């Protein structure tokens, strides 16, 4: 009976898990010293201001 209980427990863990949700926060890349690019859903920046963001 232990095997059946373990299987039931595993099934509950797998099927009752919340759905995976991904939230894209944007991209940021450093190009050089004090220079970078940044893009989010509403904002795009490049240069020094993107580097300090």
C-alpha positions as CSV (number, residue, x, y, z in Angstrom):
1,X,0.0,0.0,0.0
2,X,3.0,2.3,0.5
3,X,3.6,2.4,-3.3
4,X,0.0,3.4,-4.0
5,X,0.1,6.2,-1.4
6,X,3.4,7.5,-2.9
7,X,2.0,7.4,-6.4
8,X,-1.2,9.3,-5.3
9,X,0.9,11.9,-3.5
10,X,3.1,12.4,-6.6
11,X,0.1,12.8,-8.8
12,X,-1.4,15.4,-6.5
13,X,1.9,17.3,-6.5
14,X,2.2,17.3,-10.3
15,X,-1.4,18.1,-11.2
16,X,-2.2,20.7,-8.5
17,X,0.9,22.8,-9.3
18,X,0.1,26.4,-10.3
19,X,0.7,27.3,-14.0
20,X,4.0,28.8,-14.9
21,X,3.8,32.5,-15.8
22,X,6.7,34.5,-17.2
23,X,6.9,38.3,-17.0
24,X,9.3,39.9,-19.5
25,X,11.1,42.7,-17.8
26,X,12.9,43.8,-20.9
27,X,16.5,43.7,-22.1
28,X,19.7,45.4,-21.1
29,X,23.2,45.0,-22.7
30,X,26.5,46.7,-21.9
31,X,28.3,47.7,-25.1
32,X,31.4,49.3,-23.6
33,X,32.6,51.4,-20.8
34,X,29.8,53.7,-19.7
35,X,27.7,52.8,-22.8
36,X,24.7,50.4,-22.9
37,X,21.2,49.9,-24.4
38,X,18.0,49.2,-22.5
39,X,14.5,48.3,-23.7
40,X,11.4,47.6,-21.8
41,X,7.8,47.6,-22.8
42,X,7.4,51.4,-22.5
43,X,11.0,52.8,-22.4
44,X,14.0,52.7,-24.7
45,X,17.3,54.1,-23.7
46,X,20.9,54.1,-25.0
47,X,24.1,55.6,-23.9
48,X,25.2,56.6,-20.5
49,X,21.6,57.0,-19.1
50,X,20.9,53.4,-19.9
51,X,24.2,52.3,-18.3
52,X,23.2,53.9,-15.0
53,X,19.6,52.6,-15.1
